[in-house]
């Protein structure tokens, strides 16, 4: 009887065990699902809080409210510690408050994770520039130029090139700035504003040919762009192409009559054209008239600047005394007439060489020249060595 009872209990236990295991498994699964759901809910709330704080930080960052953005990004990082964008935003906000050392620690860490990131490289370039580390600044700027920029930010590579050129100009590295500008020109489209910007930078390094090309390209998109007209006129003026300068400066002044600098430059360019006796295809009578006018202007300049008149003592021919500029001008005056120049064409060069010397010396000793004198100085520069 006892054996039968034991067998019965064992049989009953064996029948109940699968049911118990199923119940326990079900309970475990329910608990797992509950814990998973709670975990997802927790992390979802964490993400939501992080996004909420980061959105506030981004808004304040874009509004240049850097002091407000810092704690907002810090709060976002409490809920998402390794988020790249939040760390980047915090670093940029720190830069905005000039906490450069703290910002640098974040940026260099971000760079180690993503050395191809354009924004990080630009910020590191700016920090290096601020520290006076030119080699590092150039390295990071070039990294940024060839970096992977997010969709919609491709133009940032071009903006970085512009920023690099501005930096090179600040440190007076004009040769390298010119090289970067020539490279940059290939990435600037026909947009008038961008071409104006490019042309203005070329003007700053006195590369008038490239400046003129940029302004001219911009004018094809907007023929009434007063900035491009002024820039093209200035570039032509700088190249000594005064007829071209008059053409563009006149259009610029017509659109902006209060541009007094362009007005003055236009007037001087016209004087150059009117007074230059060496212009090609000029009639002999007109050439001689211009020489006489230039010689008279040099005489007036000597009267107004006595120190120049007594300067430039030149050894005389054997048996003749040395003469200063005033004496040289006076001894030549009687020959600089229509008849004298007609009889002796070589007097043209003699007279103009003296005029150029007078104007250079007077400019050095007596300051600002008149419009005619300024024109003669430009004519001297235009023809020196010819």
C-alpha positions in Angstrom: 0.0 0.0 0.0 2.8 2.3 0.8 4.6 1.6 -2.4 1.5 2.3 -4.4 0.9 5.6 -2.6 4.5 6.7 -3.3 4.1 5.8 -6.9 0.9 7.8 -7.1 2.5 10.9 -5.5 5.4 10.7 -8.0 3.1 10.3 -10.9 1.1 13.4 -9.7 4.2 15.4 -9.3 5.5 14.5 -12.7 2.2 15.6 -14.2 2.2 18.9 -12.3 5.9 19.8 -13.1 5.5 20.8 -16.8 2.5 23.0 -15.8 4.6 24.7 -13.1 7.5 25.2 -15.4 5.2 26.7 -18.0 3.7 29.0 -15.4 7.1 30.1 -14.1 8.4 30.6 -17.7 5.3 32.7 -18.4 5.9 34.8 -15.3 9.6 35.2 -16.3 8.6 36.3 -19.8 6.1 38.8 -18.4 8.7 40.2 -16.0 11.2 40.5 -18.8 8.8 42.3 -21.0 7.8 44.6 -18.2 11.4 45.4 -17.4 12.2 45.9 -21.1 9.2 48.2 -21.5 10.3 50.1 -18.4 13.8 50.3 -19.7 12.7 51.5 -23.0 10.4 54.1 -21.3 13.3 55.2 -19.2 15.7 55.6 -22.0 13.0 57.2 -24.1 12.5 59.7 -21.4 16.3 60.3 -21.2 16.5 60.9 -24.9 13.5 63.2 -24.8 15.0 65.2 -22.0 18.4 65.3 -23.8 16.7 66.5 -27.1 14.7 69.1 -25.2 17.8 70.6 -23.5 19.9 70.4 -26.7 17.1 72.1 -28.7 17.2 75.0 -26.2 21.0 75.0 -26.4 21.0 75.1 -30.2 18.5 77.9 -30.3 20.6 80.0 -27.9 23.8 79.1 -29.7 22.3 80.3 -33.0 21.2 83.5 -31.2 24.7 84.0 -29.8 23.3 83.6 -26.3 26.4 81.5 -25.3 26.1 81.9 -21.6 22.6 80.3 -21.7 23.6 77.6 -24.1 26.4 76.2 -21.9 24.2 74.9 -19.0 21.6 73.7 -21.6 24.1 71.6 -23.4 25.5 70.3 -20.1 22.0 69.2 -19.1 21.6 67.4 -22.4 24.9 65.6 -21.8 23.6 64.4 -18.4 21.0 62.3 -20.3 23.2 61.4 -23.3 26.9 61.5 -22.3 28.5 60.5 -25.5 26.4 62.4 -28.0 28.8 64.0 -30.5 26.5 66.9 -31.5 25.8 67.9 -27.9 29.5 67.9 -27.1 30.2 69.9 -30.2 27.4 72.5 -29.3 28.9 72.8 -25.8 32.4 73.4 -27.2 31.1 76.0 -29.6 29.2 77.8 -26.7 32.4 77.8 -24.6 34.2 79.3 -27.6 31.5 82.0 -27.8 32.3 83.0 -24.2 36.1 83.0 -24.9 36.7 80.0 -22.6 39.1 78.7 -25.2 41.0 76.2 -23.0 37.8 74.4 -22.0 36.5 74.5 -25.6 39.8 73.1 -26.9 39.6 70.1 -24.6 36.2 69.2 -26.1 37.2 69.9 -29.7 40.4 67.9 -29.6 38.5 65.0 -28.1 35.9 65.3 -30.8 38.6 65.5 -33.4 40.1 62.2 -32.1 36.8 60.5 -32.7 36.0 62.2 -36.1 39.1 63.8 -37.6 37.2 64.3 -40.9 34.6 66.6 -39.3 34.7 70.0 -40.9 33.2 72.0 -38.1 35.6 70.6 -35.5 38.6 71.3 -37.8 37.5 74.9 -38.4 37.1 75.5 -34.7 40.6 74.0 -34.0 42.0 76.2 -36.7 40.5 79.3 -35.1 42.0 78.3 -31.7 45.4 77.7 -33.3 45.2 81.1 -35.0 44.3 82.8 -31.8 47.3 81.2 -30.1 49.6 82.3 -32.9 50.3 78.8 -34.0 50.3 79.3 -37.8 51.4 75.8 -38.8 48.6 74.2 -36.7 46.0 76.8 -38.0 46.9 76.0 -41.6 46.8 72.3 -41.0 43.3 72.4 -39.5 42.0 74.9 -42.1 43.1 72.6 -44.9 41.6 69.6 -43.1 38.3 71.5 -43.0 38.4 72.5 -46.6 38.7 68.9 -47.7 36.5 67.6 -44.9 33.2 65.7 -45.1 30.5 68.3 -44.7 26.9 67.3 -43.9 24.3 67.6 -46.6 23.2 71.2 -47.1 26.5 72.5 -45.7 28.7 71.9 -48.8 29.3 75.6 -49.2 31.1 75.6 -45.8 34.2 74.3 -47.6 34.2 77.5 -49.7 33.5 79.7 -46.7 36.5 78.0 -44.9 38.7 79.0 -47.9 37.5 82.6 -47.5 38.2 82.5 -43.8 41.7 81.0 -44.4 42.5 83.9 -46.8 41.4 86.4 -44.3 43.6 84.8 -41.7 46.6 84.8 -44.0 46.0 88.5 -44.7 45.9 89.3 -41.0 49.3 87.7 -40.5 50.5 89.5 -43.7 51.2 86.3 -45.6 50.2 87.8 -48.9 52.0 85.3 -51.2 50.3 82.4 -49.6 47.0 84.3 -49.5 47.3 84.8 -53.3 47.9 81.1 -53.8 44.8 80.3 -51.8 42.7 82.9 -53.6 43.6 81.5 -57.0 42.6 78.1 -55.8 39.4 79.5 -54.3 38.4 81.2 -57.6 37.8 77.8 -59.1 35.1 77.1 -56.4 33.2 80.4 -56.7 30.3 80.4 -59.1 29.0 83.4 -61.1 27.1 84.8 -58.2 27.8 88.5 -58.2 28.1 88.8 -54.4 30.7 86.0 -54.2 32.7 87.4 -57.1 32.7 90.8 -55.5 34.0 89.2 -52.3 36.7 87.4 -54.3 37.7 90.5 -56.2 38.0 92.6 -53.1 40.4 90.1 -51.6 42.5 90.1 -54.7 42.6 93.9 -54.5 43.9 93.7 -51.0 47.0 91.9 -52.2 47.3 94.2 -55.2 46.6 91.3 -57.6 44.8 93.6 -60.0 44.5 91.2 -62.9 42.7 88.5 -60.9 40.6 91.1 -59.2 39.5 92.6 -62.5 38.6 89.1 -63.8 36.5 88.4 -60.7 34.6 91.7 -60.9 34.1 91.3 -64.6 32.7 87.8 -64.1 30.3 89.2 -61.4 29.2 91.9 -63.9 28.0 89.3 -66.3 25.5 88.2 -63.7 24.6 91.8 -62.6 25.7 94.6 -65.0 24.6 97.3 -62.5 26.4 95.9 -59.5 28.0 99.1 -58.2 30.5 97.2 -56.1 31.8 95.2 -59.1 31.9 98.4 -61.3 33.9 100.2 -58.6 36.2 97.2 -58.1 36.8 96.7 -61.8 37.6 100.4 -62.2 40.0 100.2 -59.3 41.7 97.1 -60.6 42.1 98.6 -64.1 43.5 101.8 -62.5 46.0 99.6 -60.6 47.1 97.9 -63.8 47.7 101.3 -65.5 44.8 100.7 -67.9 43.3 104.1 -67.5 40.9 104.1 -70.4 39.3 100.9 -69.0 39.4 102.5 -65.5 37.5 105.5 -66.8 34.9 103.3 -68.4 34.1 101.4 -65.2 34.5 104.2 -62.7 32.2 106.4 -64.7 29.5 103.8 -64.5 30.1 103.4 -60.8 29.9 107.1 -60.1 26.8 107.4 -62.2 25.1 104.8 -59.9 26.6 106.2 -56.7 27.5 110.0 -57.1 28.5 110.2 -53.4 31.4 107.8 -53.9 34.0 110.6 -53.5 37.0 108.2 -53.7 35.9 106.8 -57.1 35.2 110.4 -58.2 38.7 111.4 -57.4 40.2 108.3 -59.0 38.1 108.9 -62.1 39.3 112.5 -62.4 43.0 111.4 -62.0 42.5 108.7 -64.6 41.2 111.3 -67.0 44.1 113.6 -66.4 46.5 110.7 -67.1 44.8 110.1 -70.5 44.8 113.8 -71.3 48.4 114.5 -70.3 50.3 111.3 -71.4 52.4 112.3 -74.4 53.5 108.7 -75.0 50.1 107.3 -75.7 50.2 105.2 -78.9 49.0 106.6 -82.2 49.1 110.2 -80.9 49.6 113.0 -83.4 53.0 114.8 -83.2 51.3 118.2 -82.6 49.2 116.7 -79.7 52.3 115.0 -78.2 54.2 118.3 -78.2 51.3 120.2 -76.7 51.1 117.6 -73.9 54.9 117.9 -73.3 54.6 121.6 -72.9 51.7 121.3 -70.5 53.6 118.7 -68.4 56.7 120.9 -68.3 54.7 123.9 -67.2 53.0 121.8 -64.4 56.5 120.7 -63.2 57.6 124.3 -63.1 54.5 125.2 -61.0 55.3 122.3 -58.7 58.9 123.5 -58.2 57.6 127.0 -57.3 55.3 125.5 -54.7 58.0 123.2 -53.4 61.3 125.1 -53.1 63.1 122.3 -51.3 62.6 120.1 -54.4 63.8 122.9 -56.7 67.2 122.9 -54.9 67.4 119.1 -54.7 68.8 116.6 -57.1 72.1 118.4 -57.8 73.5 116.9 -61.0 77.1 117.0 -62.2 77.4 119.3 -65.2 79.3 118.6 -68.4 83.0 119.4 -68.4 83.5 123.1 -67.9 79.8 123.6 -66.8 78.6 124.0 -63.2 76.4 121.4 -61.6 72.7 122.3 -61.6 69.8 121.6 -59.2 66.3 120.8 -60.5 65.2 124.4 -60.5 68.2 125.4 -62.6 67.8 122.5 -65.0 64.1 123.4 -65.5 65.0 127.1 -66.1 67.8 126.3 -68.6 65.5 124.0 -70.6 62.4 126.2 -70.5 63.2 128.3 -73.6 63.5 125.2 -75.7 60.2 123.6 -74.7 58.0 125.3 -77.3 56.1 123.9 -80.3 59.0 125.1 -82.6 61.7 123.8 -80.3 60.1 120.3 -80.0 59.5 120.2 -83.8 63.1 121.0 -84.6 64.5 118.6 -82.0 62.2 115.6 -81.2 64.7 114.3 -78.7 63.7 117.1 -76.4 60.5 115.2 -75.7 62.3 112.6 -73.7 64.7 115.1 -72.1 61.8 117.3 -71.0 59.6 114.4 -69.7 62.5 112.8 -67.8 63.0 116.1 -66.0 59.3 116.4 -65.4 59.2 112.9 -63.9 62.2 113.6 -61.7 60.7 116.9 -60.4 57.4 115.2 -59.6 59.0 112.3 -57.8 61.2 114.6 -55.6 58.4 117.1 -54.9 56.1 114.3 -54.0 58.7 113.0 -51.5 59.4 116.4 -50.0 56.2 118.4 -50.3 53.4 115.9 -49.8 50.1 115.6 -51.6 50.3 116.6 -55.3 47.6 118.3 -57.3 45.5 116.3 -59.8 47.9 117.1 -62.6 50.9 116.3 -60.6 49.4 113.0 -59.4 48.7 112.2 -63.1 52.3 112.9 -64.1 53.5 110.6 -61.3 51.3 107.8 -62.7 52.5 108.5 -66.2 56.1 108.3 -65.0 55.3 104.9 -63.4 53.5 103.8 -66.5 56.5 104.4 -68.8 59.4 103.8 -66.5 62.0 101.7 -68.2 60.4 102.2 -71.6 
